[in-house]
Amino acid sequence: MTLATTKLGQTGLTVSRLCLGTMTFGFQTDEETSRQILDSAAEYRRGDSLR
């Protein structure tokens, strides 16, 4: 699997097109659920799971 990337404006930085937003962690999402989301994202990144 190849990770799709794009240039970030005129900064010269290359970033992933896929992003995991965590802004609600701790406010709308409790710690247990937040950890489950992060674990799933890590598994996906390693290619272990396609949930």
C-alpha positions as CSV (number, residue, x, y, z in Angstrom):
1,M,0.0,0.0,0.0
2,T,1.3,3.4,-0.9
3,L,0.5,6.4,1.2
4,A,-0.9,9.3,-0.9
5,T,0.9,12.6,-0.2
6,T,0.6,16.2,-1.3
7,K,2.6,19.4,-0.9
8,L,1.5,21.7,2.0
9,G,0.9,25.1,0.4
10,Q,4.2,26.8,-0.5
11,T,6.1,25.4,2.6
12,G,7.8,22.7,0.6
13,L,6.6,20.1,3.1
14,T,5.1,16.8,1.9
15,V,2.2,15.6,4.0
16,S,-0.2,12.7,4.0
17,R,-3.6,13.2,2.4
18,L,-5.1,11.1,5.1
19,C,-5.3,12.7,8.6
20,L,-6.6,11.5,11.9
21,G,-8.3,14.4,13.7
22,T,-8.0,14.3,17.4
23,M,-9.4,17.7,18.4
24,T,-12.3,16.1,20.2
25,F,-10.2,13.7,22.3
26,G,-10.8,14.5,26.0
27,F,-13.8,16.7,25.3
28,Q,-16.3,14.7,23.3
29,T,-14.5,11.3,23.2
30,D,-13.5,9.6,26.5
31,E,-10.0,8.2,27.0
32,E,-10.9,4.6,26.3
33,T,-12.6,5.4,23.0
34,S,-9.7,7.7,22.1
35,R,-7.2,4.9,22.7
36,Q,-9.2,2.5,20.6
37,I,-9.3,5.0,17.7
38,L,-5.5,5.5,17.9
39,D,-4.9,1.8,18.1
40,S,-7.0,1.2,15.0
41,A,-5.2,4.0,13.1
42,A,-1.8,2.5,14.1
43,E,-3.0,-1.0,12.9
44,Y,-4.2,0.5,9.6
45,R,-0.9,2.4,9.1
46,R,1.1,-0.9,9.6
47,G,-1.3,-2.7,7.3
48,D,-2.5,-5.1,10.0
49,S,-6.2,-4.2,9.6
50,L,-8.6,-2.5,7.2
51,R,-11.4,-1.9,9.6
